[in-house]
Amino acid sequence: MERQTRAFDLAQARAETPGCAEVLHFNNAGAALMPQPVLEAVSAHLQREARHGGYEAAEEMREALTHVYEAVATLLGCQPSEVALLENATRAWDMAFYAIPFAPGDRILTGMAEYASNYLAFLQMSRRRGVRVEVIPDDEYGQISLSALRNALDEHVRLIALTHVPTNNGLVNPAAEVGRLAREAGVLYLLDATQSVGQMPLDVGAIGCDMLAATGRKYLRAPRGTGFLYVRQEVLEELEPPLIDLHSASWTAPDQYSLSPNARRFECWEASMANRLGLGAAIDYLLQWDQRQLWRRIRDLAYLLRTRLSPLPGVIVHDRGAVQGGIVTFTVEGQEAETIRQALRQQGINVSVVPREAALLDMQARGLQTLVRASVHYYNSEEEVERFSRTLEHLLTDGSLS
C-alpha cells in the first residue's frame, strides 16, 4: 500500500525546528538542524536508559527499534532484511567495500568527484590486493561520463563505485544510468548516497545499485553517529564482512561460525539505541511529506542562492552538473574560504569550508584549493537566501574582510 503524504508546510517545518530561531543554517551538507520529534526521540530514550538501564530500555523499545529498519526500507524501496544500521556513512561504505573479495588484476571504476575517504580505501586495496583503480572522466556537464564508463567495462571490472552527490559541488551524478550499465555488465555497484539521501527520492531498484551507504546527520536531519547500509539480497552471499562479532555472526562450534543471513552481518552489536531511534524518527518525519516536492524546493532554493551570489563582487560559483542539488559552492577573489566562514558565523550564519583533499581529483583538475559551501534544505526560507546574500555583499564591500 502506498504511503500517504501531504503538501509541504514551510511554517510547520520551521516551527518544528528549534534551530531556525537561533541561526541561519546553510550547513545542511555538514549536519542539518534536527526537528523536534527527533530531539524528543533521542532525549526520551536517554532518560529511559538512565531510569531503567540500557539493556532494559532497549528491550522496552524493541518494536520501535525494529521499526527503524522498516523506515529505512521504506525510504529506499527495499526490504528491511537488506538494511544494516551503522554509526556513520563511512563505516557503512567501508563494511560493504572491504567485504568484496578482490583479486589481483581486478579493476575498480570510479568518478572524478569521488569522496576522499572512499578513494583512500581504493588506494589501500590497490596496495593490499593489486587491484587497479581507474577514474572515469567527466562529461561536458562535469558529471561522470556514461560513454566513457561504458567503454571502460570489461570482464576485469569488479566494482563501480560512485559518489552520487559530491561533497564539494552542486552536481548530481546520473546514478540510475550508471546502474543500468552495471547491470548490463554484471558488475557490482556501490553508491555513496551520503549527500543525496534526504535531498531527493531514492529507490534502489530504480537506481540499480547493489550496495548503498548513507548517513543520518545530513539531509535526513537525524543525530550525528547514525548511518545505514543497503545490500541487495542477491549479492549478500558473495560478501564477507571485514569485521564480525556475536551480533553479525554465530559461533556454532569451537572452530566454526556462520554469518547472519541478512544485512545484519555488517553491523556491530553495540550501538547507540537513542541515536537509532532518532534516525527512525527523522525518516518518519521526512516521509510525512512528498519527497518530490521537497526535492524541487531544495533545488529552487539553491538556484535562487546561486543567482544572488553570482553578481557579487569577486564571487565565483563553482557548481557543475546537468542536475544540481542543494549544495552551493563558491570562492571570493582575494579571500580565504575560512575567513568567509568565520565572518558569516559572527553574523549568525552557518556555512562550511571544503578543503582540496576532500575531493582531490576534482579540485585539482579545476585548480581549486578551498571552497565555501552553503547548503540549503527544505526548511530554509527564501528570506534566508536574501539575508545571506545581503550579508555576504555587506562583508565584501564594507572592508570587514580586509
Disulfide bonds with the S-S distance in Angstrom:
none
